[in-house]
Amino acid sequence: MRKERPPPKPGKIMKQPVIGTKINNEAIDSLIDALEAVADEEAAFYVGYPVAATIDASVKIPALLISPQYGLVCFDVRPTAKANELSELKSSQRGIVLPLKSKLLQHTELAGEDDLAFKVNAITFSNNADDDQALIDNKIVGPKNLENALQSCSPFPTGLLKQINAAIERVANIRPKAKRTIAVTPKSKGSTLKIIENEIANLDSWQKAAAIETPDGPQRIRGLAGSGKTIVLALKAAYLHGEHPDWKICVTYHTRSLTQQFSSLIKRFYFDDYRDEPNDINLQIMHSFGSMGQRGVYAEICLAYGIPPKDFGYAKRTYGFNNAFRGICTELLTVVERDPKPLFDAILIDEAQDLPKEFLRLAYLCTRKHRVVWAYDDLQNLGDYQMLSLKETFGTDEHGDALVRLENEPKKPRQDIILPKCYRNTPWTLVTAHALGSGTYRDPNMVQHPDDPQLWSDIGYSVRGGDLELGKHVVLQRSADASPDFFYELMDPEDCVQFYRFGSDREQFLAVAQMIKEDITAGELYAHDIVVVFPNAIDAEKRAMYLRQFLADQGIDSHIVGVTSSKDSFHAEGKVALTGPYRAKGNEAPMVYLVDADWCASGFELIKKRNILFTAITRSRGWVRVLGLNQGMDLLMQEFQKLKSKSYKLDFKIPTLEELRQMRTLYRDLTSDDRKKADDFKKAFDKLNASGLEMQAILQTLPKDTIEQMLRALKDAE
């Protein structure tokens, strides 16, 4: 299939400054105003960033401009700049230039023969700078002389823009350490992956803002799976810890296996700036719930209030499996609301869509100045929880107004940020996940849809026909700028996403083992590049044990995440990871196999099943194989073929409000009471069927209204 690249969006968006910690607010705001009039649109401007380590201390750059027109420019920002202070002002310029040069010299691609391959320019800016020629000659200026000072700066070679951005943003440090020495064949999966991993080196403009900007209050970060939310939160945690070493900062999440990932990322980011380890007393990484051997935010709040934390066994017995965490958070909330205590100075929450609103409210009440940052994906949810309005989540004041309001004001850190670009999934993989996850091409109707159709635009889709309104027909396509160019240049949609149907377990598992063998040999992937996801959490361990035998027959080592390996570690060197849906979430791999996918095709609790399908597919950083058995797999393959026939466009009628309500009722998760009633009904039916009486004779004894109700219910179910 021809790789169709979506048409570009019309026009360009001017880059906004990234506002970190300000030094001299009034002067910084004046500098922003002055730069907006003269800076080129490709320029990036940072306030209070980056931080550069010296032997004795760490130096924060008051402001930094990365401009193809003017070069790399450090700004020292002052309330005043007087002619009689020239010596001290020049010394202060050197005090920020030298640490930055030292930081950049760690990157060999930026070095010349005996220094950097370009000049680091320095300008001192003050609203109240003397118009003294000696100051102007040394680039110590006010607003009216800023443009001339910039014009006299030395630009860098245009070919170095990407490398300079990568060095400033530190993202080069998250590239995989493995050199992929086994990848030697051009265009093998391993060789393609090596190129992609080297390409992902820069934060985009939205990621920069989300990582560095932190308002003195709540902040919301929304983005697709693979848009970089976890990396953004790790960068933010390291930055905040460096800026405020005395703050009690907490990073929390839903998926336990994220513990190791957050710990590793934060340590690397922090060390890059401070050449030191973060203080794990003040910067804490902990699970939202916790366990006997692992600290959790819920348990920490309980202990602070002198309340014994409830374990999961109690929670499940009292509130049922699906509402276990919500139930005990609600119990705790009744105590905390009476006497809120600021236990944290800031709390950063990943995977907020999988946490109950009661937990988010606990975090809000227990954080000083309500500095709660929560990141989530509107379209990825494995539990009963869904992201509600700000009023529903955080409550109201005595006038009924929402306690939390999010506003993006000029020259201030943004409170509401959307990350529209997906770096993990190929565009074809992502659209497949959205199509199957929502049931876009399911016959006879969809399974779910966001309440606000505008969300499609927010997460990187363009309208190619129709209207984004409830009840209207629409055609959606991934926007050209919502996926990196390297996917279109390096990947083949026919190879990225493939579906397979089998007639038996043995046939399916043998095929999976042989495909994985091919990935490792001809594909030149490592075994730990590969993840196999089993969608049904109840029998995932048993199914994984069965597949391990087939893999062993092919000479392939594997581990069952959290069973034969640590629950806090997802990948194991040299081993294929086998996992259920919940441990897979929050993790990723170049090659993903979704086995037993037919389980997600139909049946009860279809919203949860389709969300699992979406989550499993979006674990893939390159290729995904969806496999299953018999009729259920036929249904999924029919949906996928319709999507392909539409050239990976979503072409459908947006549900009305009433249809959305019906979906949530029909396809919702079953409560324990629902399950008991269904079980009782089945037992009664089995008992009648085994009685030896003709079923027709039994039905004739029922009232006519009852029979008609049963027929209507059966027809609706069908």
C-alpha positions in Angstrom: 0.0 0.0 0.0 1.2 3.5 -0.9 2.2 5.5 2.2 -0.2 8.4 1.9 1.1 11.4 3.9 -1.7 13.6 5.2 -1.8 17.2 3.8 -0.1 19.8 5.9 -2.2 22.2 8.0 -2.4 25.7 6.5 -0.2 28.4 8.1 2.5 28.3 10.8 2.2 28.6 14.5 4.6 31.1 16.1 6.6 29.5 18.9 5.6 30.6 22.4 8.3 31.2 25.0 8.8 28.4 27.6 8.4 30.0 31.0 10.3 28.3 33.8 11.3 30.1 37.1 11.6 33.8 36.5 14.4 36.0 37.7 13.3 39.7 37.9 9.7 39.3 36.7 9.3 42.8 35.3 12.5 42.7 33.2 11.8 39.2 31.9 8.3 40.2 30.8 9.8 43.3 29.0 12.4 41.1 27.3 9.6 38.7 26.1 7.7 41.7 24.6 10.9 43.0 22.9 11.8 39.6 21.5 8.4 39.0 20.0 8.9 41.9 17.7 12.3 40.9 16.4 12.9 37.1 16.9 12.6 34.8 13.9 9.7 32.3 14.0 12.1 29.3 14.2 13.6 30.6 17.4 13.1 29.0 20.8 13.1 31.1 23.9 13.4 29.8 27.5 13.0 31.5 30.8 14.9 30.1 33.8 16.3 27.2 31.8 18.6 25.3 31.3 20.6 24.6 34.4 24.3 24.1 34.0 26.5 22.4 36.6 29.9 23.8 37.7 32.4 22.3 40.1 31.0 24.3 43.0 27.3 24.9 42.1 24.6 24.8 39.5 23.9 27.9 37.4 20.4 28.7 36.1 20.4 30.6 32.8 17.9 33.6 33.4 16.9 33.4 29.7 18.1 31.7 26.6 17.4 32.3 22.9 18.2 29.6 20.3 17.8 31.4 17.0 18.9 30.5 13.4 19.1 34.2 12.8 21.0 35.4 15.9 22.6 32.3 17.2 22.7 31.0 20.8 22.2 33.9 23.1 22.3 33.9 26.9 20.5 36.7 28.7 21.5 38.0 32.1 18.4 39.9 33.3 18.7 42.7 35.8 16.5 45.4 37.4 19.1 48.0 36.5 22.4 48.2 34.6 24.6 51.3 35.4 27.7 52.5 33.6 29.7 52.3 36.9 28.9 48.6 37.1 30.5 47.6 33.8 33.1 45.3 35.3 30.6 43.5 37.5 28.1 43.1 34.7 30.7 41.6 32.4 31.7 39.2 35.1 28.1 38.2 35.5 27.8 37.5 31.8 30.8 35.2 32.0 29.3 33.5 35.0 26.4 32.2 32.9 28.2 31.7 29.6 31.0 29.5 30.9 28.9 26.9 32.6 26.6 26.7 29.5 29.7 26.2 27.3 30.9 23.5 29.6 27.6 21.7 29.3 27.5 21.9 25.5 31.1 20.7 25.2 30.0 17.3 26.6 28.3 16.8 23.2 31.1 16.0 20.7 28.9 16.9 17.7 28.9 20.5 18.9 32.7 20.8 19.3 35.2 22.4 17.0 39.0 21.8 17.1 39.6 23.2 20.5 36.3 24.8 21.5 32.6 24.8 20.5 32.0 25.0 16.8 30.0 28.2 17.4 30.0 31.2 19.8 27.8 31.4 22.9 26.6 35.0 22.8 25.8 37.0 26.0 23.5 40.0 26.4 22.6 41.7 29.7 19.0 43.1 29.5 17.5 45.7 31.8 14.5 48.0 31.5 16.6 50.6 33.2 19.9 50.2 31.4 22.0 53.4 31.0 22.4 54.4 27.4 26.2 54.5 27.8 28.2 53.5 24.8 30.6 51.3 26.8 27.6 49.3 28.0 26.1 49.1 24.6 29.4 47.9 23.1 29.4 45.1 25.7 25.8 44.1 24.8 24.3 45.6 28.1 21.1 47.1 26.8 17.5 48.0 27.4 14.5 47.4 25.1 15.3 50.1 22.4 18.9 48.7 21.8 18.0 45.0 22.0 17.6 44.5 18.2 21.0 46.1 17.5 22.6 43.9 20.2 21.1 40.8 18.6 22.2 41.8 15.1 25.8 41.9 16.4 25.6 38.4 17.8 27.3 35.4 16.0 24.9 32.8 14.5 25.7 29.1 14.6 26.0 27.0 11.4 22.4 26.1 10.3 23.2 22.4 10.3 23.7 22.5 14.1 20.2 23.7 15.1 18.9 20.2 15.8 22.0 19.1 17.9 21.9 22.4 19.9 18.3 21.9 20.7 18.9 18.3 21.7 21.8 19.3 24.0 19.8 22.1 25.6 16.8 20.0 26.2 18.7 17.0 27.6 16.6 14.5 25.7 19.7 13.0 24.1 20.2 11.4 27.5 17.1 9.2 27.1 18.2 7.6 23.9 18.7 3.8 24.4 22.1 2.9 25.7 22.2 -0.2 23.5 24.1 0.4 20.2 22.1 -2.3 18.4 25.3 -4.0 17.1 23.3 -7.0 15.8 21.5 -4.7 13.3 23.7 -4.9 10.3 21.3 -5.6 7.4 19.9 -2.4 5.8 16.1 -2.1 6.2 15.9 -4.9 8.8 13.6 -4.1 11.7 16.7 -3.6 13.9 18.3 -1.2 11.5 15.1 0.8 11.0 14.7 1.0 14.8 18.3 2.2 15.2 17.6 5.1 12.9 14.3 6.0 14.7 15.9 5.9 18.1 18.6 8.3 17.0 15.9 10.6 15.5 13.9 11.0 18.7 16.2 13.6 20.2 14.2 16.8 20.5 11.2 17.8 22.6 8.6 19.5 20.5 7.2 22.9 21.6 4.3 21.5 23.6 6.5 19.0 25.4 9.0 21.7 26.3 6.2 23.8 27.9 4.8 20.9 29.7 8.1 19.8 31.2 9.4 23.2 32.2 6.4 25.4 32.9 4.8 24.8 36.4 2.2 27.3 37.6 1.8 28.1 41.3 -1.3 25.9 41.3 -2.9 23.1 39.4 -1.8 22.0 35.9 -3.4 19.6 33.4 -1.4 17.8 30.7 -3.3 15.8 28.1 -1.9 13.7 25.3 -2.1 10.5 23.4 -0.3 7.3 24.4 3.2 7.8 23.1 3.1 11.6 23.2 5.8 11.7 25.9 3.7 12.4 29.1 5.9 10.1 31.3 9.2 11.7 30.0 7.7 15.2 30.5 6.7 14.4 34.1 10.2 13.0 34.8 11.8 16.2 33.4 9.5 18.3 35.4 10.2 16.4 38.6 14.0 16.8 38.1 13.6 20.5 37.3 11.3 21.3 40.2 13.6 19.4 42.6 16.6 21.4 41.5 14.7 24.7 41.7 13.2 23.9 45.1 15.4 21.3 46.9 13.5 21.9 50.1 10.1 21.0 48.6 8.5 17.7 49.3 7.7 16.5 45.7 5.9 13.3 44.9 5.6 11.5 41.5 2.8 8.9 41.4 1.1 6.7 38.8 -1.2 3.7 38.3 1.0 1.1 36.7 3.4 -0.4 39.2 6.1 -1.2 36.6 6.5 2.5 36.0 8.5 2.8 39.3 11.8 1.7 37.7 11.2 3.9 34.6 10.5 7.1 36.6 13.4 6.4 38.9 15.9 5.9 36.1 14.7 8.9 34.0 14.6 11.4 37.0 18.1 10.3 38.2 19.6 10.8 34.7 17.9 14.2 34.1 18.9 15.5 37.6 22.5 14.3 37.3 22.8 16.0 34.0 22.2 19.4 35.6 23.6 19.0 39.1 26.1 16.2 38.9 24.5 14.7 41.9 21.8 12.2 43.0 18.4 13.6 43.8 17.4 13.6 47.5 15.0 10.7 47.7 13.5 12.1 51.0 12.3 15.3 49.3 11.7 13.8 45.8 9.6 10.7 46.3 8.5 8.2 43.6 5.7 6.1 44.8 2.7 4.1 43.5 -0.8 5.7 44.0 -2.1 2.8 46.2 1.1 1.0 47.4 1.5 -2.5 48.8 3.1 -4.3 51.7 6.6 -3.8 50.2 6.0 -0.5 48.3 5.1 2.9 49.6 2.0 4.6 48.1 0.4 8.0 48.2 -2.9 6.7 49.7 -1.0 4.9 52.5 1.2 8.0 53.2 -1.9 10.2 53.5 -3.5 7.6 55.9 -0.5 7.5 58.1 -0.3 11.4 58.2 -3.8 11.3 59.6 -3.2 8.5 62.0 -5.4 6.1 60.1 -4.3 2.5 59.3 -4.2 2.1 55.5 -6.7 -0.4 54.1 -5.3 -3.3 52.0 -6.6 -4.4 48.7 -8.2 -7.4 50.2 -10.4 -5.3 52.4 -11.1 -2.9 49.5 -12.1 -5.6 47.1 -14.4 -7.4 49.7 -16.1 -4.1 50.6 -16.4 -2.4 47.3 -15.8 -5.0 44.6 -12.8 -5.4 42.4 -13.7 -2.5 40.0 -14.4 0.0 42.8 -11.8 -1.1 45.3 -9.5 1.9 45.2 -12.3 4.4 44.8 -14.0 3.0 47.8 -11.1 3.4 50.2 -10.2 6.8 48.8 -13.8 7.9 49.5 -13.4 6.7 53.1 -10.2 8.7 53.5 -11.6 11.7 51.8 -14.3 12.2 54.4 -11.5 12.7 57.0 -9.2 14.8 54.8 -11.9 17.2 53.7 -12.6 18.2 57.4 -8.9 19.1 58.0 -6.8 19.4 54.8 -3.0 19.1 55.6 -0.3 20.2 53.1 1.8 17.0 53.0 3.4 17.8 49.7 4.7 20.9 48.0 3.9 19.5 44.6 2.5 16.2 43.3 2.9 14.9 39.7 0.3 12.3 38.7 0.8 10.1 35.6 -2.0 7.9 34.1 -4.7 10.0 35.8 -7.4 8.4 33.6 -7.0 5.2 35.5 -7.3 6.7 38.9 -10.6 7.7 40.6 -11.5 11.3 41.0 -11.5 10.8 44.8 -7.7 10.1 44.6 -7.1 13.3 42.6 -9.1 15.3 45.1 -7.0 13.8 48.0 -3.9 14.9 46.1 -5.4 18.4 45.6 -6.3 18.8 49.3 -2.9 17.5 50.6 -0.7 19.6 48.4 0.5 23.1 49.3 -1.0 25.8 47.0 -2.7 22.9 45.2 0.3 22.4 43.0 -1.1 19.2 41.4 0.0 18.2 37.9 -2.0 15.4 36.4 -1.3 13.9 33.0 -3.7 11.6 31.2 -5.0 10.2 27.9 -8.8 10.8 27.3 -9.0 7.8 25.1 -7.0 5.2 27.1 -8.8 3.7 30.1 -8.7 0.2 31.5 -10.9 0.7 34.5 -14.3 2.2 35.5 -12.9 5.7 35.8 -13.2 8.4 33.3 -11.8 12.0 33.4 -14.7 14.2 34.5 -15.0 18.0 34.4 -12.9 20.1 36.8 -16.0 20.8 38.8 -16.8 17.1 39.2 -13.3 16.2 40.0 -12.1 18.8 42.5 -15.4 20.2 43.8 -17.0 23.6 44.1 -16.8 26.6 46.5 -19.7 28.0 48.5 -21.1 29.7 45.4 -21.2 26.5 43.4 -18.2 27.6 41.2 -15.4 25.1 40.3 -12.5 25.3 42.8 -10.1 24.6 39.9 -9.9 26.7 36.8 -7.2 26.4 34.2 -6.1 29.4 32.2 -3.2 30.0 29.8 -2.1 33.6 30.3 0.6 35.4 28.3 4.1 35.4 30.0 2.9 32.9 32.6 3.3 29.1 32.9 0.5 27.4 31.1 -2.1 25.5 33.2 -3.6 23.4 30.4 -1.4 21.8 27.8 -2.2 19.3 25.1 0.5 17.1 23.6 -0.9 16.4 20.1 2.1 14.6 18.5 2.6 10.8 18.9 6.3 9.7 18.8 5.7 6.1 19.8 3.2 4.7 17.3 3.2 4.9 13.6 0.2 6.9 12.3 -1.3 3.6 10.9 -0.9 1.8 14.2 -2.5 4.7 16.1 -5.5 5.0 13.7 -6.0 1.3 13.9 -6.0 1.4 17.7 -8.6 4.3 17.7 -10.8 2.6 15.1 -10.9 -0.8 16.9 -10.9 0.8 20.3 -14.0 2.9 19.5 -15.6 0.3 17.2 -15.7 2.9 14.4 -16.3 0.2 11.7 -18.1 -2.3 13.9 -21.4 -3.6 12.6 -24.0 -2.5 13.6 -22.7 0.4 15.8 -19.8 1.9 17.6 -18.8 0.9 21.2 -17.7 4.3 22.6 -16.9 7.9 21.6 -15.7 10.9 23.6 -18.4 13.3 24.8 -16.7 16.2 23.1 -16.0 15.6 19.4 -13.5 18.4 19.4 -11.1 16.0 21.2 -10.3 14.4 17.9 -8.8 17.7 16.7 -7.0 18.2 20.0 -5.2 14.9 19.7 -3.9 15.4 16.1 -6.7 14.6 13.7 -7.8 16.8 10.7 -11.4 16.9 9.4 -11.4 15.8 5.8 -15.1 15.9 5.4 -18.3 16.5 7.4 -18.4 18.2 10.8 -17.1 17.6 14.3 -20.5 17.8 16.0 -22.7 15.3 17.8 -25.0 13.5 15.5 -23.1 14.6 12.3 -21.1 12.6 9.8 -17.3 13.2 9.8 -14.2 11.9 8.1 -11.0 12.2 10.1 -7.3 11.7 9.2 -4.1 12.0 11.1 -2.6 15.5 10.6 0.7 15.7 8.8 2.4 17.4 11.8 0.9 14.9 14.4 3.5 12.2 13.5 7.2 12.5 13.0 8.5 12.5 9.4 10.7 9.4 10.0 7.6 7.1 10.2 6.6 8.1 6.7 10.2 7.8 5.4 11.2 4.5 7.0 8.0 2.5 7.7 5.7 0.5 5.5 2.0 0.5 6.7 1.5 -3.1 5.4 4.3 -4.3 7.7 3.5 -2.1 10.6 0.0 -3.5 11.4 -1.0 -7.1 10.6 -3.9 -9.3 11.6 -4.0 -13.1 11.7 -6.8 -15.6 12.2 -6.3 -19.2 13.4 -8.5 -22.2 14.1 -6.8 -23.5 17.2 -4.7 -22.5 20.2 -1.8 -24.7 19.0 -1.9 -23.1 15.5 -1.9 -19.6 17.0 0.9 -20.2 19.5 3.1 -22.0 17.1 2.7 -19.1 14.6 3.6 -16.6 17.3 6.7 -18.4 18.3 7.9 -18.8 14.7 7.2 -15.1 14.0 9.2 -14.0 17.0 12.0 -16.3 15.9 12.0 -14.5 12.6 12.0 -11.1 14.3 15.1 -12.1 16.2 17.0 -13.6 13.3 16.1 -11.9 10.0 14.6 -8.9 11.8 17.7 -8.4 14.0 15.7 -7.4 17.0 16.7 -8.3 20.6 14.4 -10.7 22.5 13.6 -7.9 25.0 12.4 -5.7 22.1 9.3 -8.0 21.9 6.2 -8.0 24.1 3.3 -10.5 24.0 0.0 -9.2 25.5 -2.8 -11.4 26.6 -6.0 -9.3 26.9 -7.9 -11.4 29.4 -6.3 -10.7 32.7 -8.0 -13.7 34.4 -6.2 -16.3 32.4 -3.2 -14.3 31.1 -0.7 -16.1 33.4 -2.0 -19.6 32.3 -1.9 -18.6 28.6 1.6 -17.1 29.0 2.9 -20.4 30.6 1.5 -22.2 27.6 3.2 -19.9 25.1 6.6 -20.1 26.9 6.8 -23.8 25.9 6.4 -22.9 22.2 9.0 -20.1 22.5 11.4 -22.5 24.3 11.0 -25.0 21.4 12.4 -22.2 19.2 15.3 -21.5 21.6 13.8 -18.2 22.8 13.9 -17.2 26.5 10.9 -15.4 28.0 9.6 -14.1 31.3 6.1 -13.5 32.6 6.0 -10.0 33.9 5.4 -9.9 37.7 5.2 -13.7 37.9 8.6 -15.1 36.9 10.2 -11.6 37.2 9.8 -8.6 39.4 6.4 -6.8 39.3 8.3 -3.5 39.3 10.3 -4.3 36.2 8.7 -4.8 32.8 11.7 -5.7 30.5 14.3 -8.3 31.2 17.6 -8.4 29.1 17.5 -11.1 26.4 13.9 -12.2 27.2 10.6 -11.8 25.5 8.1 -10.2 27.9 4.7 -12.0 28.3 2.1 -9.9 30.1 -1.6 -9.3 30.8 -3.2 -6.0 29.9 -2.7 -4.1 33.1 1.1 -4.6 33.4 1.5 -3.7 29.8 0.0 -0.3 30.3 2.5 2.5 30.7 5.2 0.4 28.9 6.2 0.0 25.3 8.2 -2.2 22.9 9.3 -2.1 19.3 7.4 -5.3 18.4 4.0 -6.1 20.1 2.0 -9.3 19.7 -1.6 -9.2 20.9 -2.6 -12.8 21.3 -6.2 -14.0 21.8 -7.5 -10.7 20.4 -10.9 -12.4 19.6 -11.7 -12.0 23.3 -12.0 -8.3 22.7 -14.4 -8.6 19.7 -17.8 -9.0 21.4 -19.6 -10.0 24.6 -20.2 -8.2 27.8 -18.1 -5.3 29.2 -17.3 -4.3 25.6 -16.0 -0.9 26.5 -13.3 -2.4 28.8 -12.4 -5.0 26.2 -12.0 -2.4 23.4 -10.0 -0.2 25.7 -7.7 -3.2 26.3 -7.4 -3.7 22.5 -6.5 0.0 22.1 -3.9 -0.1 24.9 -2.2 -3.3 23.7 -1.9 -2.0 20.1 -0.5 1.4 21.3 2.3 -0.3 23.2 4.1 -0.7 19.8 7.0 1.6 18.8 7.2 0.0 15.4 5.2 -3.1 14.6 2.2 -4.8 15.9 0.7 -8.3 15.2 -3.0 -8.9 16.2 -3.9 -12.6 16.4 -6.9 -14.5 17.5 -9.3 -17.4 16.9 -12.4 -18.2 14.9 -15.4 -16.0 14.5 -14.3 -13.3 17.0 -11.1 -12.7 15.0 -13.1 -12.6 11.8 -15.1 -9.7 13.3 -12.0 -7.7 14.1 -10.4 -8.4 10.8 -13.5 -7.1 9.0 -13.2 -3.8 11.0 -9.5 -3.6 10.1 -10.1 -4.3 6.4 -12.8 -1.5 6.3 -10.2 0.9 7.8 -7.6 -0.1 5.2 -10.1 0.4 2.4 -10.6 3.9 3.7 -6.8 4.6 3.5 -6.6 4.7 7.3 -9.3 7.4 7.7 -12.0 7.3 10.3 -15.3 7.7 8.4 -18.4 7.6 10.6 -21.4 9.3 12.1 -20.7 10.8 15.5 -23.2 9.5 18.1 -25.9 11.8 19.6 -26.1 12.4 23.3 -28.8 9.8 23.6 -26.7 7.3 21.7 -23.7 8.0 23.9 -25.8 7.3 26.9 -27.1 4.0 25.4 -23.5 2.9 24.7 -22.4 3.5 28.3 -25.4 1.5 29.5 -25.1 -1.3 27.1 -21.4 -1.8 27.0 -20.4 -0.7 30.5 -18.6 -2.9 33.1 -20.7 -5.2 35.1 -21.1 -4.7 38.8 -20.8 -7.7 41.2 -24.6 -7.5 41.5 -25.0 -7.7 37.7 -22.7 -10.7 37.6 -24.7 -12.5 40.4 -28.0 -11.9 38.6 -26.5 -13.2 35.3 -25.2 -16.3 37.1 -28.5 -16.9 38.8 -30.3 -16.6 35.4 -28.0 -19.1 33.8 -28.4 -21.6 36.6 -32.2 -21.3 36.4 -32.1 -21.8 32.6 -29.7 -24.8 33.0 -32.0 -26.3 35.6 -35.1 -26.0 33.4 -33.2 -27.3 30.4 -32.1 -30.4 32.4 -35.6 -31.1 33.7 -36.6 -33.2 30.8 -39.7 -30.9 30.0 -40.1 -29.3 26.6 -38.9 -25.7 26.7 -41.8 -24.6 24.6 -44.3 -26.1 27.1 -42.5 -24.2 30.0 -42.6 -20.9 28.0 -46.4 -21.3 27.4 -47.0 -21.1 31.1 -45.5 -17.6 31.3 -47.6 -14.5 31.0 -47.7 -12.9 27.5 -46.1 -9.7 28.7 -43.1 -11.6 30.2 -42.6 -13.5 27.0 -42.7 -10.2 24.9 -40.1 -8.6 27.3 -37.8 -11.6 27.0 -38.0 -11.5 23.2 -37.3 -7.7 23.1 -34.3 -8.2 25.4 -32.9 -11.0 23.3 -33.4 -9.0 20.1 -31.6 -6.0 21.7 -28.8 -8.2 22.9 -28.3 -9.7 19.4 
